[in-house]
Amino acid sequence: MGAERGPKVGQISVKVVNAKNLKNADMLSKSDPYCKIEIGGKTKDTKHKDGDLNPEWNETFQFEAFQKDEGVAVSLWDKNSFGSDDFLGYTFVMYEDCLKGQDTQKVSTLMGGTSGTVTLVLRPDFDTSATKLAKLESEYDRLGNEHECAKSNNQLLRQEVDRMSGE
């Protein structure tokens, strides 16, 4: 499976914090939601929360990330004791704007003819596009400072040469 996803780039931590204002899928009671997280074909589920349309999970999962992975697929479901679970919504959360080694909170609106939001905290341990951009900006600033310092030194040298030429 990893071959078509490119080389492994590292691990990403995904914390499923909560969901808010979920649509109720049950007739006689409230839904018992759980969250399904998928990256590159690997899926992990939170525990379900009985009768709660604003569940708090605070569950963290680790995934391997590969070069061609772009984000996290999130779906919410209503756990049923009998029959199949009911769909509550889905969303996609990109992590290319997250910085390496830093927690980034993402709140995403659910799609699929439903309502509500889901909150995740993402923490990649690899260089994302945002991390690479931050490094380039830092290097650009450093080189700009070195250039200004060199210009200042050149001016001082020119003044000294002019002074010595006049003697």
ROLO-571220 format. One record per residue: residue in one letter; x, y, z of N, C-alpha, C in turn. Coordinates in pm, whole numbers, padded with zeros to 5 digits, always signed. Layout:
REM residues N
aXYZXYZXYZ...
This chain:
REM residues 167
m+00083-00120+00000+00000+00000+00000+00086+00125+00000g+00202+00125+00069+00287+00242+00077+00346+00283-00057a+00362+00189-00152+00425+00220-00279+00351+00328-00356e+00219+00317-00367+00143+00417-00442+00129+00548-00364r+00160+00548-00235+00153+00668-00152+00287+00740-00145g+00388+00686-00213+00521+00746-00209+00594+00704-00083p+00714+00758-00063+00792+00720+00055+00732+00775+00184k+00759+00706+00294+00712+00751+00424+00786+00879+00462v+00712+00979+00512+00774+01105+00552+00778+01121+00704g+00701+01042+00777+00701+01052+00923+00570+01008+00983q+00548+01056+01103+00426+01026+01179+00347+01154+01196i+00216+01138+01209+00131+01252+01244+00039+01209+01358s+00030+01294+01456-00060+01274+01569-00190+01348+01540v-00301+01278+01557-00433+01338+01536-00513+01321+01665k-00544+01434+01727-00627+01432+01847-00767+01474+01807v-00864+01387+01831-01004+01419+01807-01055+01482+01936v-01076+01613+01933-01113+01686+02053-01262+01673+02081n-01345+01718+01984-01489+01717+02008-01565+01736+01878a-01696+01729+01889-01788+01767+01781-01896+01854+01846k-01952+01945+01768-02053+02036+01820-02174+02040+01727n-02290+02049+01788-02416+02069+01714-02444+01961+01609l-02421+01835+01646-02447+01726+01553-02597+01708+01531k-02630+01663+01412-02769+01632+01377-02807+01500+01445n-02924+01496+01506-02970+01374+01571-03022+01275+01467a-02970+01152+01470-03012+01051+01373-03112+00951+01433d-03136+00961+01564-03228+00869+01630-03368+00931+01647m-03468+00845+01646-03606+00892+01658-03648+00913+01804l-03618+00817+01890-03669+00820+02027-03566+00864+02130s-03444+00883+02089-03339+00926+02181-03238+01009+02103k-03128+01044+02168-03023+01119+02100-02920+01021+02043s-02852+01067+01940-02748+00985+01876-02635+00954+01973d-02565+00845+01945-02448+00801+02021-02327+00810+01929p-02273+00931+01911-02173+00952+01805-02033+00898+01838y-01965+00861+01730-01822+00833+01734-01762+00889+01607c-01632+00906+01610-01561+00968+01498-01464+00867+01438k-01463+00862+01306-01374+00773+01231-01273+00861+01159i-01144+00834+01182-01033+00911+01123-00960+00821+01026e-00929+00875+00906-00857+00795+00807-00747+00878+00742i-00629+00819+00735-00517+00874+00659-00458+00761+00578g-00457+00780+00446-00393+00683+00358-00444+00541+00371g-00574+00525+00392-00631+00390+00399-00630+00327+00537k-00564+00389+00634-00563+00339+00772-00668+00415+00851t-00754+00340+00922-00867+00400+00992-00862+00370+01141k-00898+00470+01221-00908+00453+01366-01035+00522+01413d-01100+00463+01514-01228+00513+01565-01215+00558+01710t-01288+00665+01745-01299+00703+01885-01402+00611+01950k-01413+00621+02081-01521+00553+02153-01651+00630+02123h-01764+00562+02132-01891+00634+02111-01934+00699+02243k-02009+00808+02230-02059+00882+02346-02211+00870+02348d-02264+00811+02451-02408+00786+02461-02488+00917+02470g-02587+00930+02380-02685+01038+02384-02626+01178+02393d-02526+01207+02311-02456+01335+02321-02435+01396+02183l-02501+01508+02154-02486+01575+02024-02372+01677+02023n-02303+01687+02138-02184+01772+02152-02075+01692+02225p-02034+01580+02167-01941+01491+02238-01800+01548+02253e-01739+01514+02365-01598+01545+02393-01525+01411+02396w-01428+01394+02305-01353+01269+02302-01214+01285+02359n-01139+01382+02312-01000+01402+02354-00919+01274+02342e-00934+01207+02229-00860+01085+02201-00755+01113+02093t-00634+01060+02114-00523+01085+02023-00481+00956+01953f-00456+00968+01823-00415+00855+01740-00289+00892+01663q-00207+00792+01636-00085+00810+01557-00102+00741+01423f-00057+00809+01318-00062+00754+01183+00073+00771+01115e+00108+00677+01030+00223+00696+00941+00177+00788+00829a+00262+00881+00790+00229+00972+00680+00325+00945+00565f+00270+00945+00445+00349+00922+00325+00344+01045+00237q+00437+01054+00145+00454+01172+00061+00325+01217-00008k+00245+01124-00056+00126+01160-00133+00001+01179-00047d+00011+01154+00085-00102+01182+00174-00116+01333+00186e-00240+01381+00187-00261+01526+00191-00340+01573+00311g-00414+01483+00371-00495+01527+00483-00563+01412+00553v-00654+01449+00640-00726+01355+00724-00872+01351+00678a-00922+01231+00650-01064+01212+00621-01134+01183+00753v-01239+01258+00779-01310+01246+00907-01457+01216+00877s-01512+01115+00942-01655+01090+00931-01711+01064+01071l-01834+01109+01091-01901+01088+01218-02018+00996+01198w-02038+00909+01297-02139+00804+01289-02215+00794+01420d-02339+00749+01410-02424+00721+01525-02420+00571+01550k-02368+00532+01665-02357+00391+01701-02496+00335+01730n-02531+00226+01662-02659+00158+01684-02635+00019+01739s-02716-00021+01836-02705-00155+01893-02755-00260+01794f-02856-00223+01717-02913-00315+01619-02906-00249+01482g-02866-00321+01383-02855-00266+01248-02725-00189+01229s-02713-00132+01112-02589-00060+01082-02591+00079+01144d-02472+00133+01166-02458+00266+01224-02505+00372+01123d-02557+00483+01174-02608+00591+01090-02500+00696+01065f-02493+00743+00943-02398+00845+00901-02441+00982+00956l-02346+01056+01015-02376+01188+01069-02306+01301+00994g-02209+01269+00908-02140+01373+00832-01994+01339+00810y-01931+01417+00723-01789+01395+00693-01723+01529+00662t-01590+01529+00667-01511+01645+00629-01369+01598+00598f-01292+01687+00539-01151+01662+00513-01071+01774+00578v-00963+01737+00645-00879+01835+00713-00736+01820+00660m-00688+01927+00597-00554+01925+00539-00451+01956+00647y-00332+01898+00635-00229+01927+00735-00103+01990+00676e-00104+02027+00550+00014+02090+00490+00043+02228+00547d-00056+02292+00613-00031+02423+00673+00006+02412+00821c+00022+02289+00870+00067+02267+01008+00219+02270+01012l+00276+02315+01123+00421+02319+01137+00471+02195+01209k+00587+02148+01167+00651+02030+01226+00666+02049+01377g+00622+01948+01453+00641+01947+01597+00552+02043+01675q+00454+02105+01608+00365+02198+01677+00219+02154+01662d+00144+02169+01772+00000+02139+01767-00072+02248+01689t-00158+02206+01597-00241+02299+01521-00386+02255+01535q-00468+02342+01594-00610+02310+01608-00684+02345+01480k-00770+02253+01437-00851+02273+01316-00996+02245+01351v-01082+02339+01319-01227+02321+01335-01285+02314+01194s-01356+02206+01165-01406+02185+01030-01556+02158+01033t-01627+02221+00939-01771+02202+00926-01801+02070+00857l-01896+01997+00909-01935+01869+00851-02017+01890+00723m-01996+01802+00628-02071+01804+00501-02154+01676+00492g-02233+01666+00386-02311+01546+00365-02456+01560+00408g-02512+01680+00390-02653+01701+00425-02678+01699+00573t-02584+01747+00651-02594+01741+00796-02553+01874+00856s-02532+01876+00986-02487+01998+01053-02380+01963+01154g-02312+02067+01203-02214+02048+01309-02072+02070+01263t-01983+02069+01362-01840+02083+01339-01765+01976+01417v-01642+01953+01376-01553+01864+01449-01421+01939+01469t-01361+01920+01586-01235+01985+01620-01126+01880+01635l-01016+01900+01562-00899+01813+01569-00778+01897+01608v-00678+01832+01666-00547+01893+01686-00447+01802+01613l-00376+01861+01516-00281+01786+01435-00139+01825+01472r-00050+01723+01474+00091+01748+01507+00178+01656+01420p+00225+01708+01306+00315+01627+01223+00457+01629+01279d+00530+01518+01263+00671+01517+01304+00762+01523+01182f+00710+01576+01072+00785+01586+00947+00766+01726+00888d+00851+01758+00793+00842+01889+00728+00723+01893+00633t+00625+01975+00667+00511+02000+00578+00547+02119+00489s+00460+02155+00400+00483+02273+00316+00500+02398+00401a+00420+02411+00507+00430+02528+00595+00564+02532+00665t+00615+02416+00708+00745+02410+00774+00855+02450+00677k+00848+02398+00554+00949+02432+00454+00946+02580+00422l+00827+02637+00411+00813+02780+00384+00870+02863+00498a+00843+02823+00621+00895+02896+00738+01048+02893+00738k+01107+02780+00702+01253+02770+00695+01309+02862+00586l+01243+02864+00470+01288+02952+00361+01276+03099+00400e+01167+03136+00467+01151+03274+00511+01259+03313+00611s+01292+03222+00701+01397+03248+00799+01532+03266+00730e+01561+03180+00633+01687+03190+00559+01691+03320+00478y+01580+03359+00418+01571+03484+00343+01600+03603+00435d+01540+03602+00554+01563+03710+00650+01710+03714+00692r+01769+03596+00717+01908+03589+00759+02000+03646+00650l+01975+03605+00525+02057+03654+00414+02038+03804+00394g+01916+03852+00412+01890+03996+00402+01968+04073+00507n+01972+04021+00630+02048+04085+00738+02197+04084+00707e+02246+03970+00657+02387+03962+00619+02419+04062+00509h+02329+04078+00413+02349+04172+00303+02357+04315+00356e+02265+04351+00447+02266+04485+00505+02394+04510+00583c+02440+04409+00654+02564+04420+00731+02683+04440+00636a+02685+04365+00527+02793+04378+00428+02791+04516+00364k+02671+04569+00334+02660+04703+00276+02715+04808+00373s+02682+04792+00499+02730+04885+00602+02882+04878+00613n+02936+04756+00613+03081+04739+00619+03148+04800+00496n+03089+04783+00379+03144+04841+00256+03146+04993+00265q+03041+05052+00322+03037+05198+00337+03148+05246+00430l+03167+05171+00541+03274+05207+00635+03411+05195+00569l+03430+05088+00492+03557+05071+00419+03578+05183+00319r+03473+05220+00246+03483+05328+00148+03521+05459+00217q+03459+05486+00332+03492+05608+00406+03638+05607+00451e+03684+05490+00497+03823+05479+00542+03919+05496+00424v+03887+05437+00308+03970+05452+00189+03973+05600+00148d+03858+05665+00147+03852+05807+00110+03934+05892+00208r+03924+05861+00335+04000+05935+00438+04148+05918+00417m+04189+05791+00391+04332+05763+00373+04385+05822+00243s+04300+05828+00143+04339+05886+00013+04362+06036+00027g+04292+06098+00115+04304+06241+00135+04424+06280+00218e+04489+06186+00284+04603+06217+00369+04729+06234+00292
